[in-house]
Amino acid sequence: MAKDFIFPDVGEGITEGEIVRWLVREGDQVEVDQTLAEIETDKAVVEMPSPYAGTVLKLHFKEKDLIKVGQPLVTIGEKGEVPAEAAPAAAAAPAPGPGPAPAAPAGPAAPSPAPTGAEVLATPKVRALAKELGLDIGAVPGTGPGGRVTEEDVRAFRPAPAEKKPPLKVKAKYDLYGTLERIPLRGVRRATAKKMRESLDHAAHVTHCDEADAGPLEALRQKMKPEVEAAGAKLTYLPFIVKALVEALKLHPTLNATLDEEESEIVVRKYYNIGIAVDIPDGLIVPVVKAADQKSVADLAAEIQALAQAAKERTLDLADLKGGTFSITNVGVIGGDIATPIINYPEAAILATMKIADRARVEGGAVVVKKTLPLCLAFDHRVVDGAEAARFTKDLIRFLEAPESLPLGGE
């Protein structure tokens, strides 16, 4: 018997997905747990395993279509079986002939067709009144003897309002100035748009900027680089920034918090799961390094590299995207001195690390060239005051400028 595989609720508030690629065709034989399709949700590309064995009778969506939780994805049944909605009409009744009459089909008899205007029981006067009022007399329920339509029936009848047709949507391919290209807002880009709008609607965004002397950080990175990279991980500045960030969060816990709006409570997290924003062609994904305080610089380097690669290949597990307490967006790999990042709601803050470069600075009344790291902290002013954000950034800079003091080997 044919069964519909309904697109399931995969958690994390996901309500829909986009069919990226079908891995089966109608008519194919499939086994239990065989992957039917790849579906892109707000969080990741998910492989949909078949819950049934049998023949694929119908694919209900095309590639690039959106499917909502609860809609049928595919119908699976026995070979040669026809999906219910596509079943042919019942065969015509056989012509009469000799022999016993065929048995009547079981079940209730089909309803008689509604009478036409000519079959309605009504006097000429009542018919004329219905015509004068612009009514279809066949639609007027009769309350007189035998279902006869009376004058009172006609005057009391209120026809249902006509169904309004939706207006046609015209998508222009050009305007007064030239041609246009329309790119569907789907997948990660759609999820990013929703997430950013949610953050701006909820949090009170403020950005605080400062910079650190990156000379000591660069010296330590060069010192540790051979050993870490010999183990197979590329050593960037990011693992050191994560270690310094965790130490600063310990001193300023409200930066590692969230606001429970329903209970009107600031909830401080006593663990440190750091989200690392990864730029991919379709948008932005933020995998989370769990328990960052307990990992060494070498461990962080390897994990950040693995998560970034999985994000680009869209092979992240949903668990890799959950549980963040604070996020970093490393804009500096592209360039720039200042940014105003959007908080990864419901977190309370996000740090944008800008480009490390030689910059002219004044020291002791003289202009010197120093390698500096600009830092831009965006925070939710409902949870964190400006003075606290400034103190947090000052302590973060203190740790970055003395990286040898950090617990580089983890805890």
N, C-alpha and C positions, 0 to 999 in steps of 0.2 A: 504494500500500500504506500502511495506517495506521501512523503513527509516534507514539510517546509523547514529549512534551517533558518531560524530567526536571528538577525544580527543582535548579538548579546550586549548587555551592559558590561563593559570591560573595566568599570570603575573610574575613579578620579573625576567624576562629574562629566564624563564624555557622553555626548548625546548623538553624535553623528560621525561619519567617516567618509572618506573618498575612496572609491575603488581605484587603486593604482594599477593592478594587473590581475587578470584572471589566469589561473594556472590549470584550469580545466575548461572543457568545452561541452556543450550539450551533446549527449550521447556517450560521453566517456564513462567508464567504470571507475568507481572510487572506493577506497577502503576507509575504515574508521581511522581518524587522526591524519588522513592525507590532507595536505594543505590545498585549500580550494582557491584562495585569493589573498592578495596582499592589500590591506586597507590602511590608509593613512588617517590617523586620528589627530586630535589636538596635540598629542604627546609624542607619538612615535608611529612607525609603520608596523602594523600588527599582522601576523600570519593567522588566517582563519582555518583551523583544522575541521575536517568533516566529522560530525557526530554520528553519521550513519554510513553504512556500506550500501552500494547499489549503483544505479545508473543516474547520471545527471540529466534530469528531464527538462529543467528550465533554469536559466540564469536570469534573475529578475532585474538586473541593472547592467549597464554598459561601463566600460572603463572610463574614468573621469567623472562618473555620476556620484552624487552624494546619497548616502543611505543613512537613515535614522535608526536609532536603537528601537527594536520592536518590529521593524519591517522585514519581510522575507528576503533572504539573500539568494537562496538557491533551493530548488525542489529536487529531492532525490527519491527514486522509487525503483520498481522492477523494470527490467529491459522491456521495451515495447509499451509500457504503461504511458498514459497520457495525463498530464496535469489536469486537475479538476476544472480550472478556469478555461482550459482549452478543449474540453471534452466536446465531441460533435453532438448536434441535436439528435433527439430520438428518431429512430427510423420511422418513415411514414407508415400509416396503418395499411395492412394488406387489402387488396381489392376484394369486395364481397364475392363469394363463390359458394359452391356446395360444401356441405359439412357443417359442423357446429360453429356457432358464432364464437369469436375469440373472447376469452374471459376479460372482464373489466379490470383495469389496473388497480392495484391496491392504493389506499390513501384517499384523501378528500378530493372531490371533483374540482376541476378548474373553475374559477369564477366566470360567470357570464360576462361578456363584454358590456361596457357601459352603453346605455341607449343613446342613439343619436337624437338630434333635435326633432326629427320627424316622428320618432317612436315615443317621445315624452307625452304623458297624458296631461293635456292642458287645453283649455278652451281657446278659441281664436282671440278673444279679448285679452287673455293672459299672455298669449304669444306676442300679440301686438305691443303690450306693455313692456315685455322683456326686450323686444327689438328697440323700442323707444329709449329704454335705459341703457342700451348697448350691452346687454347681457346675453350670454349663451344659455338658453333655457335648459339645455341638456346638462348644465353644471349645477342647476338649482335643485336642491333636495325637495321632493314633494311630500307634503304632510296631509294631503287630502285623501279621500277614499281610494284605495288601490294604488297609492303613490302619486295621485294626481297633484300637479303643481298648481297652487292657488295664487291669487293676486297678492295675498299677504306674504306668501313664500318669496315671490319675486321682489317685493319692496324691502323685505328684511334681509335679502341675500347680499353679502359683501364678498366679492371675489378676492382671492388671495392676490397680493401684490405681485406684479410680474418680476421675475428674477432678473436682477441687474447683471448685465454682462460686463466683465472687467474690461477696462479700457485697454486698447492695444498698446504695447510697449515698443516704442521705436528706438533702436540703438543706432545713433548716428555713427557712420564710419569716417566722417570728416566734419570739420566746422569751417568757419569763415577763414581760418588761417592755414589749414592744411589737413592732412589725413591723421586719423587716430588709430591707436592700437588698444584693444581691450584685453586685459589679462585677468582671468577669473581669480577672485580672492579665495583661494582654497588652501588646504593643508596647513603647513607650518605658518605661512604668511597670514592666513585667516585666524589661526590660533593666536599668533603674536598680536594681531590687531585687537582681538577680543581681550587678551590679557592686559595690554597697555591701556585700553579704555577702562577696564575694571579698576586698574591701579589709580588712574587719574580721577575716577569717580569716587573712590573711597579715601585715599590717603591725601594728606596735606603736604605736598612736595616742597622741600627747600633744599638747595644745594650749597655746600660749603667747600671751598677750594683752598689747597695749600700745596707745598712741595717739599720733597725730601732730598737731601744730598745722597745721590746714588753711588758715590765713589766707593764707600766701604762695601756696599752690596755687590758691586761689580767685582771688587777684589776677592770677596769670599766666593762668589760664583765661579770665577776663574780657578780658584784654589781647589774647589770640590768637583769641578766639571770632569776631569779625567776619570776619577773613580766612579762617579755616577753614570757617565756615558759608557764606560766599559761594561756596565751591567745591562746596557741596552736602552736606557731612558735618556732623552734629551733634557738637559738641565737649563731651564729658562729662569727668569726672575720670579715667575709666578709662585713656585713652592715656597720661596722665602717670604713673599708677600703674604701668603696664606698663614705661615707660622707667626709673622708679626701681627697679622690681623687677629688671630685667635687670642694672643696675649693681650691685645688692646681690648678685645671684647670681654675678657675676664675682668678688666678694670671698669668697664662701662657696660653692664649687662643689659640695659634697656635698648642698646643697639642690636642685641641678639634676641629681640622679643617680637611679639605680635599683639595686636589689639583685638580682644574678643568684644565685638560691638554689641552682641546680644546681652552679655553679662556686664558690660562696661568695666572690663578688667584688662590690665596690661599683663600678658602672660610671658614671663621670662623663661626662655629655654636654657636648661643647664647642660646642654650638649652643643657641639659645634660642627654642624653640617654645612659646608661651604659650597654654594652653587657657582659654577664657572660657566659664564655665557660663551657659547660656541657659535661662530658665524658660519652658516651653511648657505648654499645657493638659494634655498627656498625661504630663508628667514633666520630665526634665532632659536637655539635650543639651550637649556640650562641644566646639564647633568650635575649631580650633587656628589661631592666628596664627603662621605660619611666619617664621623669621628676624626676630623682633621687634626685635633689636638693630640691624638694618640699616635700619629704617623710621623715618620722621619721625612726629611727633605727628599731623600732618594725615593721613598715610598710615594710621596706626593707627586714627584716628577713622573714616575711610572704610571700612576693612576690617572693623573690629569691627561697625560698623553693618550692612554687607552680610551678614556671617556670621550675625548675630543674626536678620536678616530671613529669610534662607534657612532657618535652623533652624526658625523659626515656621511657614514655609510648607512645611516638609519637603522642600526641594529641594536640600539639601546633597549634595555628592559625598562618597563614602566617604573620599576622600583628605583632605577637610577635617576629618575626625575622627581622623586618625592622626598619630603623630609627636610628641605633646606631651611636654614635659619638666617642666613646672610648670603648675599651674592656679590660676585666680582665680575665686572665687564672690562676686559683688557683691550681698550681702544688703542693703546700704544703700539700694538703690533702693526697698525695701519698708519698712525700718525696723530698729530694734534696735541694741543696744550690744555684745552678746557672742554668739558662736556657737562651736560645736565642729564644724567641717566634717569630712567624711570624705574621706580622701586619695583622689585619682583614681588608684588602683593601676594599674600598677606604679610610678608616680611616687613620689618620696620626701616631697613636701610639697604643701600647698595653702594659699592665703591667702584668708581671708574678709574683705572690706572692708565695714565697717558704715556706718551712717548718719552723714553729715557734718552736724553740728548745733551750735548754741550750747550750751555747757555751762559750769557754774560750776567754776572751778579756782583754786587758791591760788598766787599769785606774790608773792614778797617779803613774805610774811606777810599779804597782802590777798587777798580773794576777787574774782576778775575773771571776766568772761564771755569765753570764747574759742570760736572755731569749731574743733572737733576732729574727727579721723577715727580711730575705733577700728579696730584691726587684730587679727585672730585667726589665728595661724599654727598649723596642724596638721601635725605631721611624724612620720615613721617613726623611732622611737627605735632601731631596729636599725641605721639609717644615720647618723642625726644625734643628737648629744647635746644635752641641754637648754641647756647653756652656749653651744654653737654656734648654736642656734636663737635665743637671746636676743641674741647679737652680730649675727646676720643681721638681726633685726628692728630693732635699734638703728641699723644702717647704712641700712636701708630708710627709717626715719623721718628720718634725716639728709638723705637725698636728697629726700624728699618736702617737707621744710621749707626746702630750698634748690633749688626746681625749676629756677631759671634756670641752675644749673650742669649740668643734664642735657644730653645730646646731642639736643636737641629736633629737629634736622634730620636725624637718622639718622647712620649712619656711611658 
